[in-house]
Amino acid sequence: MIGVVAGPDDWAIVREFFQLFKIAWEPAASGQYYRAVITNIELPADVKADVVVAFGSARQEIDRANEVILVARPSGRQTEVAGVRTWLHRHSCTFECPTGGLDLSSGGVEYSTGLAGCVWHRVGYDLFAEVRHLLTEGQGTEQATWPSLDLHIEALKQILRNNQVTFVEVEPRPSGFPFICCLTHDIDFAGMRRHGVDRTMAGFLSRASLGTLRDLVNGRRTWSEALKNLGGVLSWPLVLLGLKSDPWRPFDDYSLADASRSSTFFVVPTRNHAGVSPRGDVEPTRAVRYQADDVRDELAAAAAEGREIALHGLDAWRDTTDAVRECARVGAASGRPVSGVRMHWLYFDQGSARRLDEAGFDYDSTSGYNEAVGYRAGTSQAFMPPGCTHLLEIPLHIMDTALFFPDRLGLSTAEGIARCEPIIMHARNAGGAIIVNWHDRSLVVERQWGRAYDALLAQLDAHAPWYATVRDAVEWFRWRRAIAFSRTSDGKVAVQALAARPGLPGALFKVDRGSAGHTESHVLAPASALVVQL
């Protein structure tokens, strides 16, 4: 076991952090001797360890003992710890040693020293404050490419390895797979004919004609795509008259595109209702022209294929009663229980997770960006937002409109796929889940982002992830969270996994014996146990 010392207000975040960095740990007990202790406050005198990893930007006794000077640094900067580069959102410090007795080569944000037979590794920021910031406020678009929380985990792992501390970890990846991938589709439009001649259709006609010609000149459209769009403009009156089939059939389109890969549809509960924005105003264009009842047959067909039907919430983010009502509407239309939600236009505030938790949802997948792709919460893992007792947040990482809309990233197909590659490679290395959102109209005339979607799927397929519905991915993360560690009477560590439904993958369990040792890997199946000698 690794011991942990923290301030009284930090324990909820500490427990959540060690669900993400799933190792054998316990609150450091008085009189207990540990191979390693992690702390963000002054270490109590009655807690003993071979190695102490001491985080924090406030002066500690170990700093005074080594005559170290702390230099305050502002929030919002890059740093490197144990060879791992990450982003700091809170206040930090660097260290200076006028006596010259310490190695401060890595920018001065960390140093190692010995005291009374104990190795101290001092780090000049509060790890748990950083985690709290990421899981509550999140990162701005400027830091979207940084999986900051996952990098904090990797830095701590490297510190333990460098100090030859053995630790056991249940990795955030299903056994047999490098990572999880959830293909999701927000259904904002279900049928062109429902729109008649409205603002949506005016935008469609403009982008499919003049916008297409501009894209063709700028090299962002192929001739084939341009001709399809112009054909879509010419055939639009025939669609409205019922003389030509409606091209907006997202359930059919994604049944073909996703093929045998599992996927999830987020469906709007109520037509012609815009809802209230986080600013308190109403944006009329947020209202949609269909509701779940209108696509009952399509939902039944999708569910029969094994697709998940979830809620695309309108007011669920701001009111628990509305959340329950919206969930019930989609559930009644689909004939299946609704487990999760993602907000239309990604509306959310600091109290939304708690309200959705109270409404009984298993998960939310709103934590993402409208204007960027990457890591709003700094992680590829599902996590429990502070204040919740059941709900897990499974962050959104890649969204088509963020990649390709001219007023967002405005990328070409090749540029968009290149922007996704680091997200895929991070999941390959660190595990977790990649959540993709490709919208209803994105495969057909006007947007025609099908070529990009095919390229993204090919890129993902090359790594053979576990394609799961969001519901199944969350179930796996919840099963992993329930894995328990305990200390045996002879000093070993016991690992116990609960039972799970048939078909749910196990987990990869590793014993990391530090940089001077080696790593042992085991498959931890549901309803199994392991005992490890450290």
N, C-alpha and C positions, 0 to 999 in steps of 0.2 A: 504494500500500500504506500502511496505517496500522501503525505500530510499536507493540508491546506490551512492557512491562517488568513482571515479576512476581517474587515470591519463589520459591525453588526448590520449595517444597511446593505451589505454586498452579497449576502448569502443566496438570495434568489438568483442573482446573476451568476454567481459561482456555480450553483447547481446546474443552471442551463448551459454554461460554458462546458462543463464536464459531461453533458449529454452530447455535445458536439465533438469534443475531444474525449472520447469514451474510453477512459482508462480506470484502473483500480485506484481509488483515492478515498480519503475520508477527512473530515475536519480534524485537524491535529489535536490529539489528546494530551493533556498534561501528564508528564512523566513517560510518555511513549517515545521510543527512539525510532527515527525514520531514516531510510536511505536518503530521501530527499523531502524537502518542505518547500512549498510555493506560498509566498505571502505578498500582500500589498500594503501591509502596515508593519510597525515595529514588531520584531519577533519576540514573543514572550520568553522569559528566562527559563521557564520549565519545559519548553519544547526543544528537543534535541534532534540533530540530523547530521549526516555526513555532508550533505550538500543543501544549501539554502539558495533558492532563486527569489530574490527580493525586488519586486516591482515598486514603482512610485517615484513621483517627482518631488516629494518632501524629504528633507534631510533625515537620515536614519543613523542609528548608533554606529553601524559599520562605516558610514561616511566619516563620522567624527573620528573614529579610531584610526582611519587612514589619512586624516587631514585632507579629505577630498572637498573641493569647492563645487557647489551645484550652481549651474547657470540656467536660469529659466528660459524656456523656449515657448513661442506662441503655439496655439493650436493650428492644425491644418498644415502638416508638412510631411514629407517623406523621411524615412529613416531606415537604417539597416541594423538588424539584430541577429547575431549568430549566423551571419551570411545571408539572411533572408530579408529582402526589401519589402517594406510595407508602408502603410499610410497611417499617420496619427491624427485623430480628430480632436483630441483633448490636449490640455497643457502637458508639457513634458520638460525634461531638463537634460543637459549634457554635463559631463563630469570633467573637472580639471584637477590635476594633482601637482602642486608646485614642487613637491619633493622628487617627482619623476619616478616614483617607485611602482607605478601601475601602467599596464598596457591599455592605452586609450585610442588604439589605431582605428577602430570602426566608428569614427565620427564622434567619439566621446559619449555615446548614449548608453554604453555598458562597460563594465570592468569586472574582472575576477580577482579575488584575493583570498588569503587564508587567515583564519583567526581561531585560536584555541582548538586546533585539530579539525576545523570545519571549513569547507570550501564555500565561499560566498560568490554568487553571480548576481551582480547588481544591474538592474535595468531601469532607465530613467523615465519611465511612464507607468501609469496605472493600467495594467492589463484589463482589469474588470471594469474600469470606467470606460475604456475603449469598447469593450463588448456591450456594455449598457447602451452606449451611444449608437452603435450599429444596429442593435435589436429594437431600438425605440425610434430615434430620429432618422437613422439611415444615412447614406452617403448622397451627396449631390451628384449631378451628371458629370462634373469635372473629375470625379474619382470613380466613375462607373466601371472602368476597366480593372479596378483593383479589387480582388477578392480578399479584402483586408482582414476579415475575421479568420478566414482559412489560413492566411499568411501568419497571423499571430499564433495560430495553433502550430504551424510548421516551425516557426521560430522557437517556440517553447520545446517542441520535440528535439530540435537541434541542440538546444542548451542542455537538455537531459542527456542526449547522446554524447556530447562533448565532455560531459562530466562522468561518463561511464555509469549512468543510472539506468538500470533495467526497468522497463515499464511494459505493461500489457495493454493492448488497445483492441477494441472492436471497431474495425474500419467502417467508414460510411459508404460502403459499397456492398451489394449483394454478392454472395459467393457465386463464382462463375461469370461475373460481369465486371467490366471496369467502372461502370457508372449506370445510373438510371436516366432514361430520357422519356419525358412526357410530351406528346404532341397534343396541343390544345387548339381549339378554334372558337373564338368569340363570334357568336351569330348576331350581328347587328342588323343585317338585311336578309330577309328570306323571301325572295321573289321581287323581280322588277315591276311586275304588273301592279303590285300593291301601292306603288309610288305615283303612278299616273304622271302628271306634270307638276313636280314639286322641286324644292331646292336641291334635293339629292339628285334628281334626274338632270337638272340644269348643270350641276357640277360634273355628272357623268358624261354628258354630251360635250361639254367644253373640254374636259381632259382627254376624251376619246378622239377628239378631232384636232383642235388647235394644239392641245398639249401633246398629242401624239406626234404631230409634225415637228414641234420643237424638240421632242426627245429624239426623233429620227435624225434631225440635223446635228444634235449634240452627241450622237452615237450611243444613246441610252435605249434605243429600240432597234430591233431587227426589222427588215422589210416585211417579214412574215407577220410579226406582231402588229406592225402599223396597219397592214391590210386587214387583219382581223378586227382591229379597233374601228377602222372606217366602215367595215361591214357591219359592226355592231351598231354604229350610229344610223346607218341606212335601214337596218332591220328593226330599230326601236319601235316605230309606229305599228309594225306588224305584230310585235310582241304585245303591245297594249291592246290591240284589236283581237287578240287570241288566235291570230293566223300563223304565229310562229311560236315555238316552245320558249318558255322563260329561261334565260341563261343563268339566272341566279338560283342555283340549286345546290347549296353548299353541302348538304348531307350526302347527296349523290357524288358530288365532286371529290369529297374527302374520303368517301368509301373506296373510290378508285385510287386516289393518290396515296393514302396511308396503307392500303392493302391489308396485309396481315399484321401490321404494326398497331398496337393498341392506341386509342386516342380518346379525347374528352371534348365534348361540346358544352359551351357555356351559353345558356338560353335565357332570353329576356322574358320576364313574367308578364308584363303589361304594356300594351301599345299606347302610343300618344301621351306618354308621361315622361317628362324630362327630369323630374326630381330636383333637389336643391344641391348646389355645389358647396364645397368646403368654404367658399367665400361668403356663402349665404344668399347668393343670387340664383337665378334660374337661367340656364342656357337652352333655349327652345330646340336647337339643333341636336341636343342629346336624345330627344324623344325618338323612338323607332316606330315603324309602321306595322309591326307584327307583334304577336304575343305567343306564349307557349302553346295555348289552345289551338292556334292557327296551324301549327306544324305537328299536330298530334301523331299523324301517320308516319311522318318522317322520323319523329323521335322513337316511335315503336320499332321502326326498321333499323335505326341505328343501334338501339339497345339490343335488338335481336342479334346483331353482329358482334356484340360484346363491347360496344362503345359506351362510355360513361356520359350521362346527362347531368349537368350541374347548373347552378344558378348564375346568371349574369345579372348581378344585382343593380337596382336603381337607387333605392333609399335604404337598403339593408345596412349600409355602412354607418348610418347616422341614427338608426332607431331599431331597437330589438323587436318591437311589435311588427314593424314593416319587414324585418328580416324573416320572421316566422311566416308571415303572410306570403311573401314572395317565394320562399322555399316551398310552401304548400302548393302554390299555383303551378310551379314547374313540376313538382312531384306528381300532382294530379294529371297533368298533361302527358307525362312520360310513363306513368304507371309504375315508376320505380322510386325507391327512396333517394333523396338528394343528400349527398354527403358534404358537398363543398360549394364554394362561391368564389367568383372574381367580379369585382365591381366594373361596371360600364364606365369607360374613360378613366379607370383606375382611381376613382374617388375614394378618399380615405382620410382619417384623422387619428389623433393619438388615442381616442377612445374606441375606435372601430373594432379592433381585435377583441376587446372585452365584450362589446355588444354582440358580436357574432358568436363568441364563446357562450354567452348567456342564451343565445337563440338555439344552441344545440348543434352548430355545424362542427364537422370533424376537421375541416381545413378551410383556409383562405389562400388564394394565389394572386393577390393584388400587388404585393410588394415588388415593384418593378418601375420602369421608366416609360413615359410616353415619347421622350425625345432622345433616348439612348438605349443601348443594349449593355448588359452587364449585371452588376451586383449592388442593388440598393442596400441590402442588408450585409453586404460583404461576404456572402457565403453561398455555396451551392447545396447546403443542407436545409432540411426542414427544421424549424425551431418553434418553441412555444413562446409567444410574445409575453412580456412581463404583465402580470395581472390576470392571465388566463389559467384555467385549470384543466382544459381538455383540448382546445383548438390548437392546431399546428399551422404555422405559416410556411408555405412552400413557395419560395420566391420565383418570380418570373424573370427570365434572363434574356430571351431573344424574341423580339416582336417585329413582324414585317413592316408595319407602318412606321415604326421608329427608324428602321433601316432605310426605307425607300421614299417616304414622303418628302417632297422638296423643301417643306418648311421644318423638317426634322433633320436627320443626318443626310438625306438626299443622295444616297450612294447608288452607284451602278450595281448590276447583278454581281459582277466579279468583286467589286469593292465590298458589297454586303456580305458575301460568303467569306471573304478574307477577314472581315471584322468578327465573324463568328468563330473562326478557327481557334483563337486563344481561349475562348470559353470552353470549347470542346477539349482542348489539350489540358486545361486546368482540371476538368472533371476526370479526364483519363488519369491524371497524376494523383489527384486528391480524393477522388470519389464524389459522392453526392449525386444530385440530380440536375439535369438541364431541362428547364421548362421552356418550351417553344410555343409561341402564339402566332398562328397564321390565320388571318381573318377570312370570313365567309366569301367575299368577292375577290379574293386575291389570286385565284387561279384562272379567272375568266376575263372576258373582254374589258378593256379599259386599264385595269391594273396589270394583269398578265404577269404575276409574279410566280407562276408555276415553274418556269425554268429555274428560278432561284430556289424554290422549294425543293425541286428534284435534286439540285446540286447540294443543298443542305442535307437532305436525307442520305444522299450518297456519302457525304462526308461523315455523317453519324454512323451509317451502316458499316463503314470501314473499321470502326472500333467495336462493333457488335455489342451495343449496350442492351440493358433490359428495357425494352419498350413497355411501359406500363401506363394504365390510366392514372390520373392524379390520385384517385381514391386508393388504388393498390399501392402506389408509391408511398403515400402517407401511412397506410397500414404497415408497410415494411419499416418505415422510420419509427413508428410507434412501437413496433415489436422490438426493434433495436434499443430504443430508449428503456424498455423494461428489463433488459439484460442486467443482472445484478452481480456484483463482486462481493466476496466475503473472505475473511482471513480464517484459515483453518488452525486447529490447535497446534499443528507442527510447523507453522510458519509459512505454509503455502497459500496461494490465492485460488479460490474456487470461483468459477464462472458459471452462472446458471441462466439458461434461456427458457422463456415460457413457450408453451405450445402456440401454434399459429394454424391458420386454415390451410388445407392442402393446396399445394402449388406455390405457396409463398417461398421465395428463396431464403436460404440461410445467410449467414454473415461470415466475413473473413476476420478471424481472430489472430492477432500477431503478438509475439513476444519479442520486443526490441531490446537487445542486450547491449546497446550503446555502440559508439564508434569503434571500440576495441573488440567488440564481440560480433554477434551475428543476429539475424532475424529468423524466428521460427513462425511458420504460418499454419493455421489449422482452420478447418471449416466448422463453424458453430451452427448446427442445425436447430430448428425449433424443437423445444422440449428435450434439450440435451444439456449436458454439464461437462465441464473440464476442470481439472485441478492442475495448477502450474507451479513448478518449483522455480522461484526467482533466485 
